[in-house]
Amino acid sequence: MNALLKLSRRIDALTERVGQAALWLVLVVVLISAANAMMRYTINYSSNAFLEIQWYLFGMIFLSCGGYTFMRNEHVRIDLISGRLSKRGQTWIDIFGILFFLMPMAIAIMVLSWPVFIHAIESSEMSNSAGGLIVWPARLMIPAGFLLLIVQAISELIKRVGFLKGLCPDPTEKPNALSDEEELALAIKAQKGEAQ
């Protein structure tokens, strides 16, 4: 189990690097968008390629950060049942969800999107827009993004089993961080204090 936990830490480090790189892609998208808007309104020039590269980069950000979001426990949860259970019960629900929902879905999407990517490369598929870009990089993002999610799901599965065995801390705990609800409550209290 210790070797698996070490593997999990390496996966988490990779996921952290991917997430940090995606933060820089947000800046790149904003700069491209601003440049495109400035050119459109100052010299009356616009390019479909600029629009499409924004879409490609946004897709890359979204798909590459699935695992990052999962690792940081920032994904959407519906705690209708698990919120009433102990941490061990919640962990068992997480394990069940990873094994029987997340992994099959992610593997299916990754496998089914691969031939679409291969076809785009082999056919040299281009965008239908005038001046548009080649399509295969956008098609590659889908299997690559889901591969990153699968790898992080393996790490999360290892951490949850490690938690059940008492070998690691609860992977769903956010260290010294307030929940969204707690942050909102503090902001409301601060606002009330300023109003008085």
GUMARKE-623259 format. One record per atom (N, C-alpha, C): z, y, x; residue in one letter. Coordinates in steps of 0.2 Angstrom, whole numbers, plus 5000, padded with zeros to 4 digits. Layout:
ZYXA
...
//
This chain:
500049945004M
500050005000M
500050065004M
500350065010N
500350125015N
499650145017N
499250085018A
498550105021A
498250135015A
498350115009L
497950145003L
498250215002L
498850235003L
499150305002L
498850345008L
498750315014K
498350355019K
497650365017K
497350315014L
496650335012L
496650385007L
497150385002S
497150434997S
497250505000S
497650515005R
497750575008R
497050595012R
496750555014R
496050575017R
495550595012R
495550555006I
495150575001I
495350644998I
495950654998D
496250724995D
496050775000D
496050765006A
495850815011A
495050835011A
494650785010L
493950795008L
493850835002L
494250814997T
494150844990T
494350924991T
494850934995E
495151004996E
494551045000E
494251015005R
493751045008R
493151065004R
492951014999V
492451024995V
492651084990V
493251084987G
493451134983G
493451204986G
493651204992Q
493651274996Q
492951294997Q
492551254999A
491851275000A
491551294993A
491651264987A
491451284981A
491651354979A
492251374982L
492451444981L
492051494984L
491751474990W
491251524993W
490651524989W
490451464986L
489851464982L
489851514976L
490451524974V
490551574968V
490351644971V
490551664977L
490351724980L
489651734981L
489351674983V
488551674984V
488251684977V
488451654972V
488151664965V
488251734963V
488851764964V
488951834962V
488451884966V
488451874972L
487951914976L
487251904974L
487051844973I
486351834971I
486251864964I
486651864960S
486651894953S
486551964953S
487051994957A
487052064958A
486452094961A
486152054966A
485552074970A
484952074965A
484952024961N
484352014956N
484452074951N
485052084948A
485052134943A
484852204946A
485152224953M
484952284956M
484152294957M
483852234959M
483152244960M
482752254953M
483052214948R
482752224941R
482752294939R
483352334940Y
483452394937Y
483152454942Y
483152434948T
482952494953T
482152494955T
481952434956I
481252424958I
480852384953I
481152374947N
480752334942N
480452274944N
480852234948Y
480652164951Y
481152114949Y
480952064946S
481452004945S
481051934947S
481451894948S
481151824951S
481551764947S
481051724944N
481351664941N
481751624947N
481551624953A
481851584958A
482551604959A
482651674959F
483351704959F
483751674953F
483551674947L
483851654942L
484051574942L
483551534944E
483651464945E
484151444951E
484151484956I
484551464961I
485251484959I
485351534955Q
486051544952Q
486251484948Q
485751454944W
485951404939W
486151344944W
485751334949Y
485851274953Y
486551274957Y
486651334959L
487351344962L
487951334957L
487851364951F
488351354946F
488451284945F
487851244944G
487951174943G
488251144949G
488151164955M
488451134961M
489251144961M
489351204959I
490151224959I
490451184953I
490151174947F
490451144942F
490551064943F
489951034946L
489950964947L
490450944953L
490450984958S
490750964964S
491550974963S
491751014959C
492451034958C
492750984953C
492450944950G
492750894945G
493350854949G
493250824954G
493750794958G
494250844960G
494050904962Y
494550954965Y
495050974959Y
494750984953T
495150994947T
495650934945T
495350874946F
495750814945F
496350814950F
496250824956M
496750814961M
497250864960M
497150924958R
497650984957R
497950974950R
497750924946N
498050914939N
497950974935N
497351004935E
497151064931E
496651044926E
496550984925H
496050954920H
496350964913H
495950954908V
496250964901V
496550894899V
497150904896R
497550844894R
497750854887R
497750794884I
497950794877I
498550754877I
499150784876D
499750754877D
500150734871D
499750714866L
499950704859L
500450644860L
500250594863I
500650534864I
501050534871I
500750544876S
501050544883S
501550594884S
501550654880G
502050704881G
502750684879G
502750624875R
503350604872R
503650544876R
503250524881L
503450464886L
503850494892L
504150444895S
504450454902S
503850464907S
504050494913K
503550494918K
503250434920K
503550374920R
503250314921R
502750294916R
502950304909G
502550294904G
501850334904G
501950404906Q
501350444907Q
500950414913Q
501250394918T
500850364923T
500450304921T
500750264917W
500350204915W
499850224911W
499850274907I
499350304902I
498750334907I
498950364912D
498450394917D
498150334920D
498450284922I
498150224926I
497650194921I
497850184915F
497350154909F
496750204908F
496950264908G
496350314907G
495850314913G
496150314919I
495650314925I
495250254925I
495550194924L
495250124924L
494750114918L
494950134912F
494550114907F
494150174903F
494250234905F
493850284903F
493450324908F
493850354913L
493550394918L
493050364922L
493350304925M
492850274930M
492250244927M
492250204921P
491650184918P
491150234916P
491450294914M
490950354912M
490650384918M
491050394923A
490850424929A
490350374933A
490450314933I
489950264936I
489350264932I
489350264926A
488750254922A
488350314923A
488650374923I
488250434924I
487950444931I
488350424936M
488050424942M
487450374943M
487550314941V
487050264941V
486450284937V
486550304931L
485950324927L
485550384929L
485950434932S
485650494935S
485250484941S
485450434945W
485050424951W
484350414951W
484050364946P
483350364945P
482950424943P
483350474940V
483050534938V
482950574944V
483450574948F
483350614955F
482850584959F
482750514960I
482250484964I
481550504961I
481550504954H
480850524951H
480650594953H
481150634953A
481050704954A
480750714961A
481050674966I
480850684973I
480150654973I
480050594971E
479350564971E
478850604968E
478950634962S
478450664959S
478350744961S
478850764966S
478850834968S
478850884962S
479350864957E
479450894951E
479650974952E
479251014949M
479451084950M
479651114943M
479951174943S
480251204937S
479651224933S
479651224926N
479151254922N
479051324922N
479551364925S
479551434925S
479051454931S
478651514930A
478251534935A
478751564941A
478551544947G
478951554953G
479551514953G
479651464949G
480251424949G
480351384955G
480851344956L
481051304962L
480851234960L
480951194966I
480851124965I
481551104962I
481451044958V
481951024954V
482450974957V
482250934962W
482650874965W
483350904967W
483450954970P
484150974972P
484650974966P
484351004960A
484751004954A
484850934951A
484350894952R
484450824950R
484950784954R
484950804961L
485450764965L
486150784964L
486250844961M
486950864960M
487350824955M
486950794951I
487350754946I
487650694949I
487250644952P
487550584955P
488050604960P
487850654964A
488350674970A
489050704967A
488950744962G
489650764959G
490050714956G
489750664952F
490050614949F
490350564955F
489950554960L
490250514966L
490850544968L
490850614969L
491550644971L
492050634966L
491950634960L
492450624955L
492650554955L
492250504956I
492450434957I
492950424963I
492750454969V
493150444975V
493850474973V
493850534970Q
494550564969Q
494850524964Q
494550494959A
494850454954A
495250394958A
494850364963I
495150314967I
495850334970I
495850394973S
496450424976S
496950434971S
496750464965E
497350474960E
497650404957E
497150354957L
497450284955L
497950264960L
497750274967I
498150244972I
498850284972I
498850354971K
499450394970K
499850374964K
499550354959R
499950334953R
500350264954R
499950224957V
500250154958V
500850164963V
500650204969G
501250224973G
501850254970G
501750294965F
502250324962F
502650274958F
502350234955L
502650174951L
503050134956L
502850124962K
503150084967K
503750124970K
503750184969G
504250224973G
504050244980G
503450244981L
503250254988L
502950324989L
502850364984C
502650434984C
502850474978C
502850544979P
503150584973P
502650574967P
502850604962D
502450604956D
501750644957D
501250614957P
500550654958P
500450714953P
500750704947T
500550754942T
501050824943T
501550814947E
501950874948E
501650924952E
501750984949K
501451044953K
502051074957K
501951074964P
502551104968P
502651174967P
503251184965N
503451254964N
503051304960N
502651274955A
502151314951A
502451314944A
502351374941L
502451374934L
501851354930L
502051324924S
501451304920S
501151364917S
500551354914D
500251414911D
500651444905D
501051404902E
501451434896E
502051474899E
502351444905E
502851484908E
502651554911E
502051554914E
501751614916E
501651664911E
501351634905L
501251684899L
501951714897L
502451664896A
503051694894A
503351744898A
503251734905L
503551784909L
503151854909L
502451844908A
502051904907A
502251944901A
502451904895I
502651934889I
503251974890I
503751934893K
504451964894K
504352034898K
503952024904A
503852084908A
503552144904A
503052134900Q
502752184896Q
503252214891Q
503652174888K
504152194883K
504652244887K
504852224893G
505352254897G
505052324899G
504352334900E
504052394902E
504052444895E
503952404890A
503852444883A
504552474881A
505052444883Q
505752474881Q
505952524886Q
//
